[in-house]
C-alpha cells in the first residue's frame, strides 16, 4: 500500500509538472504569436518613447552641477535683443557655453562605449575641440582673424600651463610621498608634434618680420596654406599611427587597469544613454553651441570697450576657459586618482589637436571662404608659444611629476596672462570686420 501511495504521488507530481510546462509553453507561444499591440501599451508605443525622452533629458540636464549655468544662454540672447550691454552678452554667452561644452564631451564619451576604443578615440579627437572650432568659424565669417588666432593660441597655452599645471599640482599634493610617473614616450611624441606646429607658425612670422618675401603680401599667405596642408597630413598620419600601433592609448583607463590587475575597479563605467540618443545629443549640443558662439563673437569688441580690457586678453585668456572647462576638471580628477597618463592625454593631447588640426583647418577653411587667415600669429604670440612648448617639454622629459612642477606651470600661466593684459595689437594687424559672406 505504501508503494502504491508513493507511486500515485509521483504520478500526480509528473502530471503537475507536465501541465505546468504545457501551460508555460502555451503562454510563451501565445506571447510570441500575439501582435505587439496586444501585449500592452507600456512596452511599446508613445508612452515608452516619452519615458525614454524624459529619462534622457534628466540625465543630460540634471546629472551635472555645471548645468546650473544653462539659463545663461537664453539670458544672453535676451540681453542682446533688448539692450546694448555687450559686456553682459559676452559673459552670459561665455557662461552659457561652458555646460554645453562639458555635455558635448560627455555625449562623445557615451557614444564611444558603443563604437569601441579605436573609433572612440577618433570621436574624441573630432569633438574634443569642437567648441573652439565652432567659435573660430563664426569669427572667420565676421572677418575677425586675430580673434581666431589668439583664441586658438590661448587654448594651447591654457591646456599646457593652466590645465596641466592644476593636474600636476593636485596630483602631487594628494600623492606627495612619491613622484608620479607617466608614459614618457607618449609625452615625447606629443612634444615633438607641438614643436612641429611651432615650426609651422614660426616661419611665416619670421618671413613677414624679416621682409624677405619673394612676393610681398602673397608669399606669407601661400606658405601658411602649404604648411597647413602638410600639418593636416602629419596629424592624419599621427592618428593612423596611434590606431594601428598603439591602440592602448585609446583604451579606457579602467579597462586597461582591469586587464593588468586581473580584476575590475569599483569605478567601471557603463553607458547612460543608447547609441542613437548619444548621436542626437551630439547634434543638439553642437547646434546650441553654434548659436551661442555667434552671440559671443559679436559681443567681443563691445565687451572690450565696455570693460576696458584688451581684445587680446579676452581672446587668449577668457575665451579658452569655455572650451577647456571639461578638460580642466577631468585632468585634475585623473591626476588625483594617480592616473597621470590620462591627464597628460587630456591636456597635451588637446593642445596637439589644436596646433596640428584645428589651426591648419581654420587656415584651409579661410582659404575656401576667401578670408586671408594665415599662420603669422605675430611676434609676441609666437614667442609666447615657443617658450611654453619648451618649458613643458623640459618639465616632462624625466617621465616623473610632482606638485612643484605643477606650481611652476601655474606661475608661468600667470605671467602669460599678465603679459596679454597689457598687450595691444598694432593698428595695422587689428581686426577690421567687414560684411563678408
N, C-alpha and C positions, 0 to 999 in steps of 0.2 A: 504493500500500500504506500509505503514511504517513497519507494522508487517511482510508483505511478504518479504520486503527487508532485515529486520533483520534476518528472518528465513533463507533466502538464504545465507546470510553472515555466519551464524552459520554452515550451511551445508558445505559451502566451507572450513571453518576452520577445521571441523571434517574430511573432506576428506583429507585436507592437513596433519593433524596430523596422520591419518591412513597411508597415503602414506609414511610419514617420518619414522614412526615406522616400516613399512614393509621394507623400504629400509635399515634402520639400522639393522633390524633382518637379512635381507638377507646378508648384509655386514658382520655381525658377524658370521653367519653360514658359509659364504664363507671363512672367515679367519680361522675358526676352521677346515674346511674340507681340506683347501689347505695344501699341504706338506710344511715343513719348508724351503725347497729350493726355494719356490716361494714367500715366504714372503719378502725376501730381504737378501743380504749378510751381512748387517750391524748388524743384530740382532743375527745371528748365523754364525759360520764359523771361519776361520783363523783370520780374521781381529778383531773379538771380543776377541779371545784368546790373540792375540798380544797386543791389547789395555789393557787387564787386566794385562798381564805381565809387560808392561811398567809402568802402574799405580802403581803396587805393588812394582816394583824396585824403583820408585821415592819415595814412602812412606818410604821404608826401608833405602835407601841410602842418601836421601836429607833432610828428615824431622828432622834430629838431627845434631847439630853442632859438636858433637864428631866424626861424620863420616869423618871429615877432616883428621882424623888420619888413615883412612883405607889404604891409599897408603903406610904407613909404613910397612905393612905386606909383600907385594911384594918386597919392597926395602930390607927387612931383608933377604929374600930368595936369592935375587940377590947378596947382600954383602957376604952371606955365600958361594955362588958358586964361586965368583970371587976374594974374598980377604980372609985374615986370621984375620980380625978385629973382634974378638969375642965380644968386648965391644959394637961396633956398632950393631952387630947382636942381641945382648941381648936387648939393649934398643929399637931398631926398632921393634923387636918381642913384647916387652912389650907394647909399644905404639900401635902396630897394633892389639893386643888382646883387648885393652880397649873398642873401639867402638863395636867390635863383642860381647863382654860380655854384654854390655848395650843393644844391639839389641836382644840378646838371651832372656834377661829378658822381653823385650818389646813383643817379639813373644809369650812368655809364657802368658803374660797378655792378649794378643789378643785372644789366644785360650781359656783362662778362661772365656771370655764373652759367649762362646757357650756351655761350659761344666757346668756352674753354680759355685757357691762359694765352694761347697764341693769338687768336682773334681778339681776345680781351685786351691784350697789350696794344694791338693796333687801335682799338677803340679808345683806350686811354690816351694814346698818342694823338689821336684825332680830336677828341673832345676835351682833352686836358687843358688846352689853352683856347678853347672856343670863345670865351668871353673877351680875351684880348683881341682875337681875330675879328670878332663882330664889331667891337669898338673901333678898330683900325679901319675896317671897311667903311663905316659911317663917316669917319674923319677924312678918309680919302675922297669920298663923294663930295665933301664940303671943301676940298682943296687944302685941308689942314695937314700938310706933310710933316711939319715939325712936331705936331701933336702925336702923329703916328710914330715917328722916330723916337721921340722922347718917352712915350708911354711904353713902347716895347723895350727900350733900353732900361727903363725903370723896372719892368717886370724881371729882367735878368738880374739887375742889381738887388732887387728885393728878395728874389729867391736865393741868391748866392750869399747875401750878407744877413738879411733880416730873418728869413725862414730857416736857413741852415744854422745861423747863429743861435737862434732860440732853441732849435732842436739839439745842437751840441751842448748848449748851456744847461738846458733842462735835463737831458740825459746824463750829463756829467755830475749835476747836483744829486740826482737820485742814486746814481751808481758811482759815488765819489771815492769809494775804496779802491777802485781799479780803473784803468783806462778801458774805454770801449773800443772794440775792434770792428772793422768792416772790410768788405772785399776790395782790396787795393787795386787789382787790375781793372775792375769796372769803373772805379773813380778815375783812374788814369786815362781810360778811354774817353770818358766824358770830358775830362780836362783837355785832352787833345782836340776833340771836336770844337770845344769853346775857343781854343787857340786858333783853329782854322777859321772860325767865324770872325774872330778879331782880325785875322789877316784880310778877310773879305771886306771888312769895314775900314781897315786902315789904309789900304792902297788908294781907293777913290779919294779919301780925305787928304792923303799926302799929295796926290796928283793935283788936287784943287789948290792947296795952300803953297805948293812949290811953283805953281804957274808953268807946269811942264806938259800941259795937254797938247796933243797934236792938233786937235780941232777944239778951240776954246768953247766951253759950254756944252759940247756934244760928247767928247771922249769920256768924260767923267760918268755921264749917264749910260753910255754904251758899255763901259767897263762894269758898272754896277749891275746892269741887266745880265751881262755874260757871267759875272761872278755869282749872281743869284741862281742862275740855272745850274751852275756847277755845284753850288751848295745844296740845292734840292736833290741833285743826283747823289751827292755824298750822303745826305740824310736818308735817302731811299736805300742806298747800299748798307748803311748802318742798321736800319730796321731789318733788312733781309738777313744781315749777319746775325743779329740777335735772335731772330726767329728760327734760323737754321742751325746755328752753332751754340747758342746759349739760351735755350728755352727756359732754363731755370730762372732767368731774370724776370720773366713774366709770370712765374708760378707764385700764387699767393703765399704769404709767409706761413700761415697756419698749416697749409698743405705741405710745404717744404719741411717744416719742423716735425710734423707728424710722421713724414716718411723717414726722417733721420732718427727720430727717437723711438719709432715703432708704436707710438700712441698718439691719440688726438688731444689737442688742447681744449681747455674749457671754453675758449673764446672762438671756436669754429663757427663760421658764419654760414647762414643759409639765405637764399633769395627771399626777399619780402614781397616781390611782385612777380607776375608772369612775364614771359618774354615780350609779348605784344604790349603789355602795359608799360614796360620799360621803353620800348620804341616810341609809343605815343607820348610818354612824358618827355622824352628827349626832344621831340618835335615841338611840344608845347613850351617847354622851358627855353629852348633856343629862340623861338618866336618872341617870347616875353622879354628876353634879354636884348634882342634886336630892337624892340620898340623903345625900351628904356635907354638903350645906348644912344639912340638918336637924340633924345632929350638931353642926355648927359653931355654929348659932344657939342650940341648947340649952345649949352649954357657955360662952357668953359671960359670963353673970353669975358662974358659978362660977370662971371664969378670972380675972375682975376681982378677986374676993375673994382667990383664991389667990396672985395675983401683986401684989396691992395697986396695981393700975393702974385709973384711972377707966374706966368703960364708954365715955365719950365718946372717949377716946384710942383704945381698941380699935376703936370703930365708925368714927371719922373717919380714922385713920392706918393701922391694921393691916389691917382688912378690905379696903379698896380696893386694897391691894397684890396681892391674889389676882386680882381682875378685870383689873388693869392690867398684869400681868406680860408678856403677849404684846404689848400696845401699847407698853410701855416699850422692849422690845428692838427692835421693828420701827421705832419712831420714831427711835431713835438710829442704827440701821443706815442708814436712808434719808438722814438728815441728814449722816452721814459721807460718803455717796456723792454729796452735793450735790444731793439730791432733796428739798429742803426743803418743797415744796408737799405731798408725801405725808406728811411728818412732821407738818405742821400739820393736814392732814386727819385723821390718826390721833388726835392729841391734842385739838385744838379741836373736831373733828367728833364725837369720842366724848363730850366734855363737853356739846356741844349736844344730842346724842341723849338723854343722861341728864336734862338740865334740861328739855327740851321734850317728851320722850316717856316716859321711864321714871318720872320723878316724878309727872307727871299721871296716868299709867296706874295707878300704885300707889294714888293717891287714889281713882280710879274703882273699882279692884278692892276697896279697903277699903270703899267705899260699897256694893258688891254683897255683901260678906261681913258687913256690919253693923259694921265697925271704923271708928271716927271718925278716920281718917287725914286730916290737913289740911295746908295749906301754911304754917302757922305754925311755922317752924323755930326759933323763939325768937330773941331779940335778938342774942345773941352769935354764933350761927351765921350769921344773916342778914347781920350787919355784916362777918363774915369773907368771905362770898361776894361782897358788893358790892365790897370792896376788891380782892379777887382779880381779878374781871372788869375793873375799872378799870385795874389795873396792867398786865394782859396786853393790854388794848385799846390803852393808850398805847404800850407797847413795840412793838406790831405795826403801828402806824399809818403808819410810814415805808415799809413794804414791804421792809426790809432786816434782816439779823440778823448778830450776831457773838457771840463767846464771852462777852463781858461781859454781854450781855442774858441769856444762859442762866444765868450765875452769879448775877445779880440774882434770877431766878425761884427758883433753888435756895435762896438765902438767905431769900427770903420764905417758902418752904415750911418751912424750919427754924423760923422764927418762929411759923408756924401750928401746927406740931407741938408746940412747947414750950407754946404757949397752951392747947392742948387737953389737954396732960399735967397741967396744974394747974387745969383747968376741970371742975366738977362741976355737974350739973343740980340745981336746987332740987327738994325732995321733991314739990312739987305737980305737976311735969311728968315725974317719973321713971316709967319703965315699971313697971306692976304687972300682970304677965302673969296672965291668967285662963284658965280652961278653955274657950276659945272653940271653937266647932265649926269 
